[in-house]
Amino acid sequence: MFDQFDTNVILENLHFLIEGMQLTLLLTIAAICGGLVLGTLLALARLSGFWILSLVSSTYVNFFRSMPLILVIFWFYFLVPLILGQPVGGYYSVLIAFVLFEAAYYCEIIRAGIQSVSKGQVYAGQAVGLNYFQNMCYIVLPQAFRNMIPVLLTQAIILFQDTSLVYVVGVKDFLVSADLVANRENRIFEMFTTVACVYLIICLSGSLLIRKLQMRYAL
Amino acid sequence: MIELRNVSKWYGDFQVLNDCSTMVSKGEVVVVCGPSGSGKSTLIKCVNGLEEFQKGEIQFDGISVGDKKTDLPKLRSKIGMVFQNFELYPHLSVVKNIKLAQLKVLKRSVEEADQKTIQLLERVGLADQALKFPAQLSGGQQQRVAIARALAMDPIAMLFDEPTSALDPEMINEVLDVMVELAKDGMTMIVVTHEMVLLVELLTGLSSWMRGGSKKTVLLTIFSIANVGSELRLSSQKYFIINLLIILFKISKLNVIF
């Protein structure tokens, strides 16, 4: 089987695959950044002690964690143009879906991270006169994020793999691009093997990075 | 300067503080003693509003701590606090630990904050450790940095919450020396401790200097247990008071209000 393995088809369509990978990475990074920001706000709301804020936040988190991602993607694909009254394109609708979905998971990770910072540290920040937001920015969150790095990266790897679900709404990410090439050139075996290898290499190096960081920040 | 009137605090049904009242004047050193679990740390945390209390009033420099309208961060910036477990910020170097609140709370310029930081590190004898991280320092050194961090805000009073309890015996003195010097400089201090050693050393550290005609008074408050329900607690309190009386007897030349 391997003597028929045609590497030319990969090289010829390389630019096409790279474009797909660019979209996959862009989507992953944008979803991580957006999810982190929104997740942090949700976590702060959930821990705020104001019952309305924490109720809103926990409802949000529980709702999105009970939904299959693929449903959320579908849903936003049809819902966002309806709300905005104009088509936004597949990319933006999946981006919004990913940010909102990931925020629910990041919220829980960040909440655990904030709670991992000892009460004494919170007191120490307050005692020198820092207000709530200064204390969060300079004392609590830096320590929380340091404790969370391995879990956040694990979540990022899961997200990177999950982005392939955008094929359901026809956004041309890495997997969809490879699929198109495979069907056009009738080289299914070559293309999907390449895709698998690329995913394997990226996710494996991510995992190695996590392990290194874990050893470095081991408490 | 610090006045507590009938302060009571409950954790649910459990009463931690029961009608605590005291007055601390400017320049006084108050040592609050009592066995573990008697609520000393809780009381000292009430003074700068880190813990809430349900009844009574605490006035600091004329400002009511319990009042909802009080700007607590501003009030806290005037009260230095030193913790049992040092609580230096582990992700910041020694210099940044001391500089942070100067820049963010007092809005000092970087040069001003640098100057103050160096001056304070020299005062606590750690000028050569400035760029290290807290984890690279010994317990005694960390606690001295914590004192410098509190002093950087130019506080008008200092609260010490079990400042030597987490230290190895050989490191207690380096922290104690800094505290004695502070008291001699006229700093108003509340020191919470369950350790006889610290109490004796603090008092003896100040005694020779006080015998020389200083008007400084050391106020000693023995803390009663809020909840006297259990026999064990009662007996540990009695044991504690007996111990204390022996020590007071030993240093009877001291000007102690009991």
Contacts between the chains, C-beta under 8 A, distances in Angstrom:
chain1	res1	chain2	res2	distance
A	118	B	87	8.0
A	120	B	83	6.0
A	120	B	85	5.6
A	120	B	87	4.6
A	121	B	87	6.0
A	121	B	89	7.1
A	123	B	45	7.3
A	123	B	50	5.2
A	123	B	81	7.9
A	123	B	83	6.9
A	123	B	87	6.8
A	124	B	81	8.0
A	124	B	83	6.4
A	124	B	87	3.7
A	124	B	88	7.6
A	124	B	89	7.0
A	125	B	89	7.7
A	126	B	50	5.9
A	126	B	72	7.8
A	126	B	73	7.3
A	126	B	76	6.2
A	127	B	48	6.4
A	127	B	50	6.6
A	127	B	76	5.7
A	127	B	79	7.6
A	127	B	80	7.9
A	127	B	81	4.0
A	127	B	83	7.9
A	127	B	150	7.6
A	128	B	76	7.0
A	128	B	77	6.6
A	128	B	81	7.9
A	128	B	100	7.4
A	128	B	101	3.7
A	128	B	105	6.6
A	128	B	149	6.8
A	128	B	150	7.2
A	128	B	153	6.1
A	129	B	73	4.9
A	129	B	74	6.6
A	129	B	76	4.7
A	129	B	77	2.8
A	129	B	78	7.9
A	129	B	101	5.8
A	129	B	105	4.2
A	129	B	106	8.0
A	129	B	153	6.6
A	130	B	73	6.5
A	130	B	100	7.9
A	130	B	101	6.3
A	130	B	104	6.4
A	130	B	105	6.3
A	131	B	73	4.5
A	134	B	104	5.4
A	134	B	105	7.6
A	138	B	89	7.9
A	138	B	100	6.1
A	138	B	104	6.8
A	139	B	89	5.8
A	142	B	91	5.0
A	143	B	89	7.8
A	143	B	90	6.8
A	143	B	91	5.7
A	146	B	91	6.4
